[in-house]
Every structure is written in C-alpha cells, then in structure tokens.
Amino acid sequence: MAPETVPVVRGERAALAGRAVLAAALVLASATLPALGHELPTFPRVRLLSVLEHPWEPASRILGIEVRDPSGRQPVAGAQVFVSGLERERGSAVRLGDHWLAPTPQPGVYQGEVRFPGRGLWDLTVTVRGQYVGEAHFEVAIAGDLPRGVSRGGQPELAFGWRGWMLLLQNWGHLVGFGVWLGTTALALLSPRLPPLAIVVLTWLALAVGVATGFTKMEHGTPVPRGLSLLQWEVPRIFFAREYVFTLAAKHVLILGALLVTAALTREAWRRHPEAPPGRLFRRLLLVNLGIVLAVGGAAAVMGLLHAIVLHFG
C-alpha cells in the first residue's frame, strides 16, 4: 500500500497549488469591484478656435484647436491631434482623410492645414490621444468657387492590408489555441486510455499558440491607445480601462498557473510507460487544468465586454 500513498499526497499538493492559482486570480480580479462606483469619464475638453482660408490653396483651411483637461482649467500639451470628417449631405460617400495638427508655441493649441475634397457642410471629428483620450465633433461650412467632392457611391474604402491579415491571424490563432487546450483537457478526462504523452504534447502546443498570439494581441489588439506589453501596463484615463487591465492581469496569473500544471503533467507523463494509462495524479492535474482553462475562458468573456465599453467611451 505504500506506493499508493505517494501519488495521493502529490495529487493533493497539486490540487492545492491549482486552487491557490485560481484564488490568486480571483483576488486580482476582485480588485475591480471597488471601481463599480465610477466617476464620470475624464474626456479632454476640445474647442474649435479658428477656421482660416489658406493663402493659395482654395480647397484648404487652417484649423486651430484648443485642448484642455477635463476640468477645462489646464491646457494639454504633448497630445496627438487628428482631424477627419464626412460631408453632411452624402455621409461616408465623401470622406475627409486624416490630417495631423501640430502643436503651436501656445500650450494646448494645435494647428494645421486640412484639405477638403470640395464645397459643402462638413462634419469634422477631432481625435485627441495622449494623457487624455477622446474626440469632439464640429460643423464647418466650405464655400467658394469649388467643385463638389467626388462621391465613392457603392465603393466603400476598406483600409485592409497586411496589418489587417496579421490581426485576423492573431485573433483566430488565439481562439484555436484556447479551443485545442480545452478540447484536449476535456477529452483526456473523458477518455482515460489516451496516451499521457500525446495529451501533454497537444497541451503544450495549444499553450504555445495561445501565449504567442496573446503577446501580440496585447500590443496591437487592446482598446488602449498605446497598447500593452509585459513591461508596459499603463492604465489610460478611459472609462473601464482599469477593469480591463486588471482582468487581463488576472488572466496572466491563470496562464502562469496553467504552465506550471502542464509542467507537472509533463513530468508525470515522462515517468510513466508510453502505453500505460494515466495515473491518479495525472488525472487530478487534468482536473486542475480544466478549472484553469474554464477560468481563462470566463476572463476572456469579461474582457470582451470591457473591450467594447472602453472602445465606446474612448
């Protein structure tokens, strides 16, 4: 009976370690609860100062924009300010491309040339990124001896190049990695005769795909202006951005726990005969892994909701 007691003790320790990982992730996620009583979103205050005619370009205007903090008292320097827009009458059929406004010697004031496709009433969107993130909308009438802007009609402009394909590959790869991880763990628990070594190989493959695509998604697929990375966890002043970052941190804790549990699974699979069925400790570790993968799925669902909220308010 002595050989049977060792796996049981190790299994209990592995289960306790898995529960500790889940508890740590829950504690980290619970840090978002005090933020349920939110203050109002802290958007910058944006004001259209001037629309001046260009000296020699009749279709261009010199726009002056003032950006202040949410209280309206302090000017905001060092921001990135862009102007885009649509013609009011024909909507997205006639677009105004993005124009960057440069900072002026006066703090909080940005100025730049904006070239309009033609005369008419234009809905301008001023986007501000930096310490404060937000946008404002203004109407500008362009008159004079100018033609109407050319309508694109039923030919929408889709800015979809290699970056778009890369983003699709990241998103689908992340989903495939999660699906293989969940499917392998569930199948291993339902079919005790599966070779442990094959289970371990598939689990490592799924985790490798999920982690690799997750790192790139942090930088390019998060709803914060500057992206995130392992060394960059700056929380922007956007509604629910703090909850998003905390949930992402909890997900990272869970992934770290999954790597440790999978390492223990690998050790057990390596010590057993390749054709031997999984032992009691191996199955207990699989149960812990299943709990972690379900918790990761729950965190991803919450992040999807928070992602939409941050994009809406940002």
C-alpha positions as semicolon CSV with decimal commas, in nm:
position;residue;x (nm);y (nm);z (nm)
1;M;0,000;0,000;0,000
2;A;0,298;0,234;0,048
3;P;0,343;0,308;-0,326
4;E;-0,022;0,425;-0,345
5;T;0,014;0,689;-0,076
6;V;0,280;0,890;-0,259
7;P;0,065;0,980;-0,565
8;V;-0,225;1,068;-0,337
9;V;-0,011;1,312;-0,137
10;R;0,137;1,461;-0,452
11;G;-0,209;1,484;-0,606
12;E;-0,336;1,674;-0,304
13;R;-0,043;1,913;-0,326
14;A;-0,105;1,966;-0,698
15;A;-0,473;2,030;-0,633
16;L;-0,385;2,278;-0,358
17;A;-0,143;2,454;-0,594
18;G;-0,411;2,478;-0,859
19;R;-0,661;2,616;-0,610
20;A;-0,404;2,871;-0,499
21;V;-0,361;2,988;-0,859
22;L;-0,737;3,019;-0,904
23;A;-0,768;3,205;-0,574
24;A;-0,489;3,446;-0,668
25;A;-0,659;3,521;-0,998
26;L;-0,993;3,578;-0,825
27;V;-0,833;3,811;-0,571
28;L;-0,670;4,008;-0,851
29;A;-0,996;4,026;-1,042
30;S;-1,182;4,136;-0,729
31;A;-0,967;4,448;-0,727
32;T;-1,204;4,577;-0,993
33;L;-1,503;4,569;-0,756
34;P;-1,428;4,898;-0,577
35;A;-1,441;5,067;-0,915
36;L;-1,807;4,979;-0,969
37;G;-1,897;5,320;-0,829
38;H;-1,740;5,503;-1,123
39;E;-1,678;5,868;-1,164
40;L;-1,776;6,022;-1,496
41;P;-1,541;5,960;-1,791
42;T;-1,247;6,200;-1,797
43;F;-1,253;6,329;-2,154
44;P;-1,045;6,628;-2,264
45;R;-1,225;6,948;-2,348
46;V;-1,176;7,032;-2,715
47;R;-1,266;7,367;-2,871
48;L;-1,253;7,482;-3,232
49;L;-1,069;7,815;-3,222
50;S;-1,046;7,917;-3,586
51;V;-1,104;7,812;-3,947
52;L;-0,887;8,030;-4,172
53;E;-0,863;8,028;-4,550
54;H;-0,534;7,909;-4,696
55;P;-0,334;8,184;-4,872
56;W;-0,300;7,998;-5,204
57;E;-0,499;7,672;-5,172
58;P;-0,873;7,747;-5,214
59;A;-0,975;7,394;-5,103
60;S;-0,769;7,408;-4,782
61;R;-0,836;7,562;-4,443
62;I;-0,607;7,626;-4,147
63;L;-0,775;7,481;-3,837
64;G;-0,691;7,586;-3,483
65;I;-0,789;7,351;-3,199
66;E;-0,758;7,403;-2,825
67;V;-0,728;7,101;-2,591
68;R;-0,774;7,134;-2,215
69;D;-0,803;6,889;-1,926
70;P;-1,147;6,758;-1,822
71;S;-1,193;7,049;-1,581
72;G;-1,120;7,298;-1,858
73;R;-0,862;7,481;-1,647
74;Q;-0,528;7,347;-1,770
75;P;-0,412;7,329;-2,135
76;V;-0,297;6,985;-2,252
77;A;0,042;6,984;-2,422
78;G;0,208;6,692;-2,600
79;A;-0,115;6,536;-2,729
80;Q;-0,167;6,380;-3,071
81;V;-0,449;6,562;-3,250
82;F;-0,605;6,439;-3,575
83;V;-0,893;6,570;-3,786
84;S;-1,117;6,356;-4,008
85;G;-1,467;6,406;-4,138
86;L;-1,763;6,338;-4,367
87;E;-1,974;6,555;-4,591
88;R;-2,304;6,615;-4,412
89;E;-2,527;6,566;-4,719
90;R;-2,376;6,245;-4,858
91;G;-2,224;6,095;-4,546
92;S;-1,950;5,835;-4,583
93;A;-1,967;5,854;-4,964
94;V;-1,746;6,165;-4,942
95;R;-1,473;6,135;-4,681
96;L;-1,210;6,368;-4,548
97;G;-0,880;6,191;-4,489
98;D;-0,693;6,207;-4,159
99;H;-0,499;6,529;-4,103
100;W;-0,248;6,580;-3,823
101;L;-0,246;6,908;-3,632
102;A;0,089;7,028;-3,500
103;P;0,136;7,184;-3,156
104;T;0,190;7,561;-3,152
105;P;0,403;7,769;-2,914
106;Q;0,084;7,839;-2,719
107;P;0,027;7,546;-2,476
108;G;-0,279;7,338;-2,557
109;V;-0,330;7,489;-2,904
110;Y;-0,282;7,278;-3,219
111;Q;-0,293;7,397;-3,577
112;G;-0,264;7,250;-3,924
113;E;-0,379;7,252;-4,284
114;V;-0,687;7,047;-4,373
115;R;-0,763;6,993;-4,741
116;F;-1,132;6,944;-4,821
117;P;-1,245;6,745;-5,129
118;G;-1,498;7,015;-5,219
119;R;-1,753;7,266;-5,100
120;G;-2,038;7,182;-4,866
121;L;-2,116;7,134;-4,498
122;W;-1,869;6,902;-4,328
123;D;-1,892;6,709;-4,001
124;L;-1,543;6,710;-3,854
125;T;-1,417;6,468;-3,589
126;V;-1,122;6,585;-3,380
127;T;-0,946;6,290;-3,213
128;V;-0,714;6,350;-2,917
129;R;-0,471;6,089;-2,784
130;G;-0,221;6,120;-2,504
131;Q;-0,268;6,191;-2,135
132;Y;-0,639;6,224;-2,207
133;V;-0,819;6,038;-2,484
134;G;-1,139;6,145;-2,654
135;E;-1,293;6,313;-2,953
136;A;-1,513;6,609;-3,038
137;H;-1,735;6,695;-3,335
138;F;-1,776;7,025;-3,520
139;E;-1,953;7,153;-3,831
140;V;-1,754;7,351;-4,086
141;A;-1,903;7,507;-4,400
142;I;-1,675;7,526;-4,703
143;A;-1,793;7,775;-4,964
144;G;-1,642;7,945;-5,264
145;D;-1,577;7,859;-5,626
146;L;-1,505;7,491;-5,561
147;P;-1,646;7,173;-5,717
148;R;-1,836;6,916;-5,515
149;G;-1,637;6,630;-5,370
150;V;-1,634;6,310;-5,575
151;S;-1,873;6,052;-5,431
152;R;-1,744;5,698;-5,392
153;G;-2,101;5,572;-5,412
154;G;-2,123;5,199;-5,350
155;Q;-1,745;5,155;-5,333
156;P;-1,657;5,168;-4,964
157;E;-1,296;5,234;-4,877
158;L;-1,160;4,942;-4,678
159;A;-0,821;5,003;-4,517
160;F;-0,730;4,636;-4,500
161;G;-0,371;4,542;-4,573
162;W;-0,114;4,312;-4,423
163;R;-0,181;4,456;-4,077
164;G;-0,543;4,350;-4,105
165;W;-0,446;3,997;-4,203
166;M;-0,199;3,987;-3,915
167;L;-0,471;4,093;-3,671
168;L;-0,709;3,827;-3,807
169;L;-0,435;3,565;-3,775
170;Q;-0,371;3,669;-3,416
171;N;-0,739;3,656;-3,320
172;W;-0,811;3,324;-3,487
173;G;-0,485;3,174;-3,362
174;H;-0,575;3,277;-3,009
175;L;-0,917;3,110;-3,040
176;V;-0,767;2,795;-3,193
177;G;-0,511;2,769;-2,914
178;F;-0,781;2,803;-2,649
179;G;-1,005;2,550;-2,827
180;V;-0,729;2,290;-2,856
181;W;-0,636;2,341;-2,490
182;L;-0,994;2,299;-2,369
183;G;-1,070;2,013;-2,607
184;T;-0,755;1,819;-2,519
185;T;-0,814;1,853;-2,144
186;A;-1,181;1,753;-2,166
187;L;-1,111;1,460;-2,399
188;A;-0,832;1,334;-2,173
189;L;-1,070;1,331;-1,876
190;L;-1,346;1,158;-2,074
191;S;-1,113;0,900;-2,233
192;P;-0,879;0,762;-1,965
193;R;-0,697;0,538;-2,216
194;L;-0,546;0,825;-2,417
195;P;-0,164;0,824;-2,402
196;P;-0,046;1,081;-2,147
197;L;0,244;1,186;-2,371
198;A;0,008;1,279;-2,657
199;I;-0,207;1,480;-2,415
200;V;0,096;1,670;-2,292
201;V;0,224;1,746;-2,644
202;L;-0,115;1,883;-2,755
203;T;-0,146;2,089;-2,437
204;W;0,196;2,247;-2,482
205;L;0,120;2,318;-2,848
206;A;-0,208;2,488;-2,757
207;L;-0,045;2,695;-2,483
208;A;0,240;2,798;-2,713
209;V;-0,005;2,923;-2,978
210;G;-0,220;3,099;-2,718
211;V;0,070;3,269;-2,542
212;A;0,244;3,377;-2,865
213;T;-0,071;3,528;-3,014
214;G;-0,166;3,674;-2,676
215;F;0,155;3,879;-2,653
216;T;0,096;4,031;-2,997
217;K;-0,272;4,093;-2,919
218;M;-0,168;4,282;-2,606
219;E;0,029;4,528;-2,817
220;H;-0,197;4,558;-3,121
221;G;-0,542;4,434;-3,016
222;T;-0,615;4,607;-2,686
223;P;-0,855;4,904;-2,677
224;V;-0,600;5,142;-2,522
225;P;-0,416;5,398;-2,736
226;R;-0,056;5,287;-2,675
227;G;-0,116;4,915;-2,637
228;L;0,013;4,694;-2,357
229;S;0,308;4,462;-2,306
230;L;0,470;4,268;-2,024
231;L;0,676;4,576;-1,936
232;Q;0,411;4,837;-2,019
233;W;0,092;4,829;-1,811
234;E;-0,003;5,196;-1,821
235;V;-0,374;5,237;-1,745
236;P;-0,521;5,518;-1,959
237;R;-0,778;5,753;-1,812
238;I;-1,068;5,596;-2,001
239;F;-1,395;5,465;-1,860
240;F;-1,349;5,097;-1,752
241;A;-0,987;5,081;-1,878
242;R;-0,870;4,997;-1,524
243;E;-1,106;4,698;-1,506
244;Y;-0,987;4,579;-1,845
245;V;-0,621;4,588;-1,740
246;F;-0,691;4,417;-1,405
247;T;-0,886;4,138;-1,576
248;L;-0,601;4,094;-1,824
249;A;-0,356;4,068;-1,532
250;A;-0,577;3,802;-1,369
251;K;-0,576;3,612;-1,698
252;H;-0,196;3,622;-1,700
253;V;-0,187;3,474;-1,350
254;L;-0,411;3,190;-1,469
255;I;-0,189;3,125;-1,772
256;L;0,117;3,111;-1,546
257;G;-0,065;2,855;-1,331
258;A;-0,152;2,655;-1,643
259;L;0,214;2,645;-1,745
260;L;0,312;2,513;-1,401
261;V;0,039;2,248;-1,403
262;T;0,132;2,143;-1,758
263;A;0,495;2,112;-1,650
264;A;0,380;1,877;-1,370
265;L;0,173;1,682;-1,626
266;T;0,480;1,650;-1,846
267;R;0,687;1,519;-1,557
268;E;0,426;1,254;-1,475
269;A;0,385;1,152;-1,840
270;W;0,761;1,122;-1,885
271;R;0,799;0,897;-1,581
272;R;0,530;0,652;-1,694
273;H;0,545;0,389;-1,967
274;P;0,430;0,536;-2,304
275;E;0,147;0,281;-2,334
276;A;0,039;0,295;-1,969
277;P;-0,293;0,470;-1,893
278;P;-0,285;0,794;-1,695
279;G;-0,246;0,756;-1,320
280;R;-0,445;0,915;-1,040
281;L;-0,209;1,212;-1,006
282;F;-0,220;1,277;-1,380
283;R;-0,600;1,291;-1,377
284;R;-0,603;1,522;-1,076
285;L;-0,370;1,757;-1,257
286;L;-0,601;1,742;-1,559
287;L;-0,892;1,847;-1,337
288;V;-0,690;2,143;-1,212
289;N;-0,602;2,231;-1,571
290;L;-0,969;2,213;-1,668
291;G;-1,058;2,454;-1,388
292;I;-0,790;2,695;-1,509
293;V;-0,894;2,679;-1,874
294;L;-1,258;2,748;-1,779
295;A;-1,148;3,042;-1,565
296;V;-0,940;3,175;-1,856
297;G;-1,246;3,147;-2,080
298;G;-1,452;3,340;-1,826
299;A;-1,187;3,612;-1,803
300;A;-1,176;3,636;-2,183
301;A;-1,555;3,679;-2,194
302;V;-1,538;3,960;-1,937
303;M;-1,254;4,123;-2,132
304;G;-1,462;4,113;-2,449
305;L;-1,738;4,308;-2,276
306;L;-1,492;4,555;-2,124
307;H;-1,319;4,591;-2,461
308;A;-1,644;4,713;-2,617
309;I;-1,708;4,951;-2,326
310;V;-1,358;5,102;-2,344
311;L;-1,386;5,150;-2,720
312;H;-1,724;5,318;-2,677
313;F;-1,606;5,563;-2,413
314;G;-1,255;5,607;-2,559
